[in-house]
Structures are given as structure tokens and as C-alpha cells.
Amino acid sequence: MFKNYLIIGSGQSAIGAAKLLKKLGHSALFSDIRQPTPQNHQQIKELGFAIQVGPQTRSTLEGIDRVILSPGIPLSAPICEIAQELNIPIQSEIDLALSEFKGKQICVTGTNGKSTTVTLLNHLLTEANISSLAAGNLGKTPSEVIASENTPDNLVLELSSYQLELSQNIRASVAIFTSFSPDHLERHKTLKAYLSAKWNLAKQVIPGGVIILASSFYKALLENNFALIKTVKTYVVDDSEVLEDSDNLQIARFKTDQSCFSLDGRSIKLDPNLSRHDNLNLMFCILAIKHLFPTLDYDAMVSSAHRYERLEHRFESFANSQGYPIINDSKSTNVESTCVALRSMTSPCYLLLGGKDKGSTYKEILDHKDIIKKAFFFGEARNRIQDELTELSSKSVSFLSLKEALDCLCKDFQEQPAPILFSPACSSFDEFLNFEERGLYFKKEISKKLRI
């Protein structure tokens, strides 16, 4: 049946939704309190839909049958509250898209590691000649994929807490939860609400499907009294040797020192040349693929992982100087991701840490103080980081900007070379538009200063 939709927002999720609605024969009106970018405005114009820019009031909803909400806009937005008063259904872009998709859905969420797991999983499937495409919070939106002529048999979806909190129509064959730590509390307000938004995905796994949990996510579920889903099998990827198998719960043990994991009494070799967290991501992928395509060979998947091209700004070892790696981990925008990076370092390193503070404590970094040769704090968060990491005071310095920190680091490197890890643990918005711009700046400046 023909419907009139209001699309709130004018970003890529909104435009993807409009493309699918147009294909389905519906009418859509865009509404945004801010002007869209020139590029997005042109795309909206080419779709033949109008956009209202400015205050969103009750009149905005006149004649509207359903609202599509962009993930960056919370349900607490005034226009959403008005829609609820008027009993106008509000739908996520993800739900709109997946209601039209008939293939298998492999969904990935978590605080860190989502993008790498999604792209690695898609790479392994593609190399095995299985029809697959990565989408969601990475690359194309699901709506845009499904609006195209050639949809894959398998969608590998990166899903954020913003996308998941409203979703109800996901039918995941596999749900992977890569990690959990405090993040996005400015949106979700409490840690439990953030966890609840993530765990909403688990409630939408089809019977007979599988859930794969990082041990940090499983620990958060236990601490907050969240129940496992009884209708599906759950794996926990664990390296503690503490957890035991139970009903509907199976432990996949990761053995860092041997680069392997054990499952069902069998030891499965991983890649000794990969970092610890890369092998953990590979474990998630292998468990997912073996559930969906049980005839695929473990060794073939590990071999295929050799040919995976790492995403930029994610623990990206992009250069060497005097035999030491220089690692760009600008995607690290929270403390947990920096700790993961530090756990993957094999010798003491120079650590660049800072940016715009997100409110979480930095004290967990002290668990890895022995792998830090010297720390360079920078940006808006520098004073708070310095106050919390007093145990590093004898081997740390603080600077107003990333440029100043790099100047000092490069002088120290020339005198005493060591691995360099740029893993900020903060957002980039004090000096840069996004983590990509920050990472590119780091690579350019340090390459110039060290004459790489």
C-alpha cells in the first residue's frame, strides 16, 4: 500500500532509506533542523523528494503515515515525541531495509572491533566464493544495498547502539558482540542503557541461530543481570581459563601464547603473525562461518586471512623507522581500544594519548604501564589524563596540540628509537573533524619529521 513517509535527517542513512522507499513506490519528505551538505542536497533533489529545513513542529507530520528516523537522532527529539503523541509509527532505517531482504543476516556490534570483524568476515566469505556484502555503519547503508538491482545472498552488517536501540525487525542468523566498555553515554545516559541497546540485537536472532560474545561483553551481561537467549546457542570467546561450558553456552578458549583456540576438544591454529586482537577478530569470523557454512575448512579461512587488507586507522602499521613499527590507531576513541592496542605491543613503545575527553576514566591504561616507554599527552584531555595517570609521571610529558607532542616524540625517537603507537583513547573533535582526518595528519607529519 502506498504511504507517505517523513525521513528525519539528511545524512547517508536518510538518503539510503529514500532510495528504497522510491523503489517501493512510496512518497517521502525529508526534514532536518540543519542544512544538508551540498552533495546530500543534490542527491535528495535527484530522487525527486522535497526537504524541509528548520524547526520541526506538529505541522511537519501532517499527512504522514510513518516516520523513518536516522540513527544520529534520538527518540527523545521533540519531533519523535510529537509523532508518538499522534500514534505515527517510528521506524529505523535498518528495519526498513531488512524487512525487504530475504537473505542471511550476519550482524556485528560492540564498542570496538566492529569494522575490522565485518570487513574480515566479508573478505573470508568472498574468497570462499560465497555471495556477500559488508554494509550498515560501514560502507553503504542497508537500504541503499537493497534498493540496488543486485543484492547479495548474505549481508554482513556493522550495527551501532544508535541503530539498534529502535530496531525490531532484524532476523540475524549470527550476532557477534566484539567487546564492551563505557561509550556513547552522552546519548544513552547510563551504562546499562548502552548495554541494553546493544543486547537488543540478541533478541532478534532467529531460532537456531548463534550468538558470539567477547568475554568483556559476557562479563557486562552478568554484572547487569541480563539473561542469555534460550532459543539460540551462545559462544563466549575467552582467554581466562575460568569459564566453563553450560546449557546453551559454549566456551571457545583463546590461547595467546600458542596462537590457537580450542573448541569441542579440538585445537584450531590461528596466525602467529597476527596481533592478539586480530586473532580474536578472526576467531569471531571462524565461529560465524562454521555455523553458517560448516563444510568450509578452518585452515583455508586462516590462510585467507593473510590476504585481508587492514582498514586504515585501525592498528595500522603503516611504516617502519630504524627497524621499529609506527602504528596509526586513530580509530581508538575510547580507553578500551587503547588497552587492546597496548596488549598487542611486544616491546615498550612511545604512546601518543589525547584529544577531546569523553568522560571515562583512563586508569585502566596503567595495567599496561610496563609496555609504555614514554607517554605523550596532548589536546583538550591532556590535564585529566595526566591527573589520572600519575604513575606515569616520570615518563610522560603533556602538550597543548598533537603537533607539539609529535615534535617532542620525534626528537626522543632519534635519540632512543622504539615502536610508536598513536592510540589516542579520545575523540578527535578538539582539533580535527573526525578520526580519519586525525590519522591522516599523524601519518603525514610523522613521515615528514622522521623522513620515512
N, C-alpha and C positions, 0 to 999 in steps of 0.2 A: 504494500500500500504506500502511496506517495505521502511523504511527510515533509514538514518544514523544520529544519534544524537550525539551532543557533550554535555556532562554534565560538567558544570563548578563548581568546588568544589568537595570535597570528604568526606563531613560530612554525617549525617544521612538522611537529605533531598535528597542529591545526590544519596545515596545508595538505598533509597526507590524508587526514580524515576527509577533507573536502574532495580530494581526488576520488576516493572510494564512494562517497555519497553521490557524486556526479555520475559515476559508472552505474550505481544502483538506481539512478533516476530520481533522486531526491533533490529538494531545493535547500540551499544553505545561505545563512547570513553570518559574516564574521563580526565579532565585537571585541574591541581591545581598548583599554584605557590609555594605551600608548600607541604612537605611530609605528607601524611595521617598518622593517628595513626596506629600502628601495627594491631590493631583489625579491623579498617576500610579497611586497605590494604588487609587483609586476606579475608574479605567479597567481595571486588572487584574481587580478584583472583578467589574465588569460583563461582562468577557469570559468569566468563569466559570473562570479559571485560578487556581491557588494560587501563593503566593510564599514562599520560604524566605529569611529574613533572618538573616545571621550567618556564621560560619565555613563555608567550602566545603571539603568533605572527599571522600574516596573514596565515602562513602555517599551523597553528593549525586548521584552518577552512577548509582546502582543503577536498573536498568530503563530507562536512557536509550539511545536509538538514535543520536541526533545532537545536537550542540551548536550553538546559534546564538550567536555572540559579538558583543556590542555593540562599536562601533568604539573607544570610550574605554578598552577593556580590552585590554592587550597579550597576545600569545601566551605571554609569559613568566609570566603569572599562574599560581599553583600549580594551580588547578582545570584550566587548559588542559594543563599538564604531566601531570596525572593522566589526563585524557581521552586524551592521546596514548599514554601507557603502556598504556591499556586498548583502544587502537585504535578509539576512538569518533571518528568524523569531526567536524571542527570547520568550520563554515560561517559566512561573513559574512552580515549582513542583506542586503547588496547582491546577493550571489549567489543567496540565497533568492528575492528579488523578481524579478530579471532572468531566472531560469530559467522564470518563468511569464509573461514579457512577450514578445509576438510582434512588436511594432512596431520602429521605428528608435530606436537609442540614440545620442544626441549627448552625449559625456562631456567635462567640463571639469575640469581640475585645474591646480595651480600654487601658488606661495607666496602671491601677491597677485593680485587682479583676477578671481578665480573668480566671485564672486557677481554682480558687475556684468555680466560676459560672459554668464553663464547667464540672467539676467533680461532683458538686452538681446536676446539671441538668441531667447528665448521671445516677447518683445514683437514682434520683426520677423516671426516665423513666424505669430503670432496675427493680426497686422494683414494678412498676406497670405492670411488665411482657411485656414491650414494647422493641422490639429489638433495641439496641442502643450501640454505642461505642464512647468514647472520643478519639480524635486524633488531629493532627495539630502541634502546637507549644508545645504540651504536649503529652507525650507518643509516640505512633507510628506515623509516617508520614502518611498522607492520601494515598500516592502511595503504601506504604507497606501494608496498610489495604486492599486496592482494589486489590492488587496483590495476596492476600491470597485467599483461597478457600471459606471461609465463611465471606461474607460481611454483615454488619447489614442493617436493613431497615432504620435506622436513624443514621447519623453521626453528633456528636456534636463536632464542630471544634473550637479550640483556634487559632486565627489568629493575628499575629503581623503586625505592619505597614510595616515591611520589606517584609512580604509575600503578603501583599495586594496591594502595590504600582504598581506591574506589572500585577496583576490578572485581567482577563476579562471574564472568563467562569464560575464563581461561580453562582449557582442558589439557593440562600438561601430562604427557607420558612420563617425563622425567623433570624433577625440580631439583636444582643444585643450589646450595647455600654456601657460598665460598668462605665467608668469615663474618664475624660480628664484633663491633666495638662502637662506642658512642659516636654519633654523627647526625647531622641534619636536625639537631634539637631545636633550632630556630623555627622549624616547620612543625615538628611532631611534639614539641614541648617536653615530653618525658621519654626516658629510655624505653620504658615498657610500651609506649605508643609506637615508637620507632620499630621495636621488635614485632609488635602486632601487625604493622603494615607489611613487613617482610613476610611474616608467617601466614598472612592471608593467601600467599601463593600455595602453601602446602595444602590448604583446604580445597584447592582447585586441581589437585592431581587426580587423574581418573583411577577408578578401582583397578588394581593390577599394575598400577604404575609404581614408580620408585622415587624416594626422596634421598638425596645425598647431602650429608651435613658435614661441614668442618667442625672440629671439636670445639672451637670457640663459640659456634652457633648453638651446638648441643648444650654446652655449659650455660649459655644465656637462657635457653628454654627451661632448663632445670631450675635455675635461680629465680625465674619469674613464674614458675608453676604452669607453664604451657604444656599441654598434653600432645603426645605424638599422634599421628593419624593412624587409626587402627586398620583402615582398609587398604593400606599400601605398605610395602616393605621399606624400611629405613636403614641406610648405611651411615655410619659415622667414620670419617677418616681421622685416625687418631695415632699419635706417637707417644702416648703416655704410658702404655702397658698397664693401665689401670682399668679401663672399661672392659666389660665382658658382654658377650652375645646374650640376648634375651628374646622373648617373643617379639617378632616383627622388627627387631633391632639387631643388625649385624655390624661387627667392627672390622673395618679394613685397616690393618696396622701398617703405618708408615715407618720404615727403619732407615733413618737418615744416614747412618754410618755405612749401610750396605746398598743404598740407592735402590731399594726394592720395597714392595709391600706384600703382606700376606693376607690371603682371603680363602676361606673354605679349606684351610690347611695347605694351601699352595703358595709358594713364594714366586712373585712376579717381578722380574727385573725391570727397573726404570733406567734412566740415562744418567750415568755418573758425571757426565759433563754439564748437566743442567744444574741450576741453583736449587736450593731446597724448596723454595716456593714454586718454582717452575715444575718440579716433580710432583708437588702437591696438586697443582692445576692439572697435570697430566693424569694423575690418579682419578680426579673427578671425571675427566673425559672418558677414561677407560671404563670406569664403572657404568657411566651412562650408556656408552656404545654397546657394551656387552649385554646390557639389559635389552636394548632395542634390536641389536643385531648380533645374537650370540655366536654365530659362526665365524665372526671376524677374529683374526689371530692377535693375541697380545703383542707378540714380538713385532708384528707388522705395524701396529699402532705406534710403538716406541720408535721404530725406525722412521716412520712418517713424521714423527715429532721433530726429527733432525732438520727437516726441510721447512719447518714453520718459521715464518719471518715475524720476529717480535714487534709488537706495536711500539711506536715512538713514545718516549717519555715514561715508559714503564720499565724500570730497572734496565735501562737501555745502555749496555756497554758499548758506547759509540766510538771510543778512541783509546789509544794507549800512549803514554809518555814515559820514556825511560824504563819501559817494561811493566808499567803499572796501569791498571784499567781506570778509565774515567767513566763514571756511571751517571746517566741522566735519569733520575726518578722523579721528575717534576710532577707527575700524576699523584705523588704522595701528598695528599691534602689532609691527612689525619695521622695521629700518633701511631696507631696500629700498623699502618702501611710502612712507616719508617722503621718500626721494630722488625717487621718482616724483612725489610731490606738489610738491616743490620745482621739479622740471623743468617743471611746468605753470604755475608762477607767472610773471607777465610783468613784475613790478616788485618791488623789495625789500620784504620783509614782516617782520612780527613773528612769530616762530616759538615755539610752546609745545611743549616736548620733555621727556618724562619719564614716570614710572610705576614699574612693577616690572621690574627688569633681567632680560633673557633670555639674557645671556651673550655676545651677539655684539658685535663692535666697532662703534663709532659714527663711526669716522674717515671713512667714505665720505661723510658729510654735508658734510665740508669741501670736497668737489668743487663744492658749491653755495653756498659762503660769500658770494659776491657778491650773491646774491638774498636774503640774510638781513640785514635792517636791524638787528634785535636779537633775541637768543635768551633765552628764559626757561626755565631748567631747574627741574624740580620732582620731588618724590616720592623713593622709595627709590633710584632710579638716578641721582639728581642729581649726586652726587660723582663717580661713574665717568664720566658724560657730560662733566662739567667737566674732569676729568683728561685725557680723550682729545681734547677739542675746545679745546685751549689757544689755537689760532689765533683763536678767537672771544672770547678773554678780555676784550678791550677793548669788546666789545659784547654781553656776556652777564651774566646775574645768576642766582642759584640760590636756591630756596626749598624749605622742607620739604613744602608741600602745594600742590595745584593752586589752591586758594582764594587763597593768598598770592601766587602767581605772577600770577593774574588781577587782583588788586588793583593790583599794580605795573604790569602791562601797560596797564590801562585809564587810569592816570594818565599814562603815556607817550603813549598814543594821543591823549588830549585835547590834549597839547602839540604832538605831531607825528603826525598821522594817517597811517596806511599800512595796506595789507592785513594781515589777521590770519589766520594759518594754525595751527590746532590739529591737529598731526600727531605724536603722542607717540613713535612708534618703540619703545614698550614695552607690556607687558601692563598691564592696569588693576587687578590684584589687590591692590596695596598700599593702595588707597583705595576701590575700587569692586568690585561683584560681577562686572561684565563691561564690555566696551567700550560697550555700549548705554547703561548707566547713566551711565558717564563722559561720553559725548557729550551726553546729555540735561542733565546737570549743567552742562557747559560752555555749552550754548546758553541755559539758563535764567539762569545767573549773569552771563554777558557781556551778555545782553539787558537785564538789570536794571541793571547798572553803567553801560552806555552809553545807557540809556533808549531802546532801539530799539522 
